[in-house]
Amino acid sequence: MTRREPISRSIAASFVAVIILWVGVAPVVQAQIAPLEDLAGFPRCHLQIESKRTGANHDIEAWIADTPARQAQGLMFVRELPATRGMLFVYDEPRMLGMWMKNTYIELDMLFIRADGRVAWIAEHAQPHSLDTIAAPHPVQYVLELRGGEVQRLGLRRVLNCYCYTGGFSVAALAGQRAAGVEDGEVVSIDSSGPALERARAHVALNGFDAARATFLDADVNASLRQFLREGRRFDAIVLDPPKFAPTVTHAERAARAYKDINRLALQLLEPGGVLYTFSCSGGISADLFHKIVASAGADAGVDGYIVETMGAAPDHPMTLEFPEGEYLKGLVVMRRP
């Protein structure tokens, strides 16, 4: 929803897109609107988002917030938002705009759009009920709000899943590509266990995905990453979920070198705007140390990135006061800067 006073603070992201189709827009309504209008009364339009990184097009049906009352309401109190729906805020001329999340119950991605339809700025994963202002650094004429996480999902065509084991992340990537309408997507999965790869292939088939879209390599991950660099290959998303490198603190120094090496290679293989999902299940590596390792890997790779999300164990994972070592699952979601 729109906040009246824009502030310079914003969330940076690098997904590049163009709104290339806008049809069926109703005329601006000048009548007095109640503070909480039913969304069924909002005018609607169809948009097509073109990812300049992947070339894929994505259709969105959007409600139009075309009056001050509708712009103040936005998606307040909405509890569910399908992947193909959004809210488009329309203004009569470009201006500095600030948005906030008061009374908004779901995470949102916000695309700040210039008058020519090009996306000028993106804020991802805006948090429910936050009163922080989210603003683009440039004047814009439109803002498109989507369900949180959609910006990442719409851009991931080439996915590399390292240490794939039985293919959980591979199946998730294929599902995301199908939901986004990506017809030429590719998911490459690497593991050194033949039996695990057979299970992964079976899981792809059981979920109804085309086997031609999924490539499985029985190989060493480190060697494969180096080979991909020599071949000039690039990926839109890379998952690093290795086995335990450091069971205890005594193994931390050696493990840190191993984590740094694979993260450095992965960051070099990412396209600008690509996303790295990197994890550690080593009890000897703290979350703070893991963050430093990934940052050091980025420095060695000559790559900077936005930390989109920090991740940990699910709520049902046991951690007690007497067993702090139980807090060993950790992860970072990093979007490579252009």
PyMOL commands that set and color helices and strands:
alter all, ss='L'
color gray80, all
select helices_A, chain A and resi 39-41+68-73+150-154+168-180+194-206+211-213+221-231+249-269+287-301+324-326
alter helices_A, ss='H'
color red, helices_A
select strands_A, chain A and resi 2-3+17-23+44-51+57-65+85-95+98-99+108-113+119-126+134-135+140-147+158-162+186-191+214-218+235-240+270-280+305-312+330-336
alter strands_A, ss='S'
color yellow, strands_A
deselect
rebuild
show_as cartoon
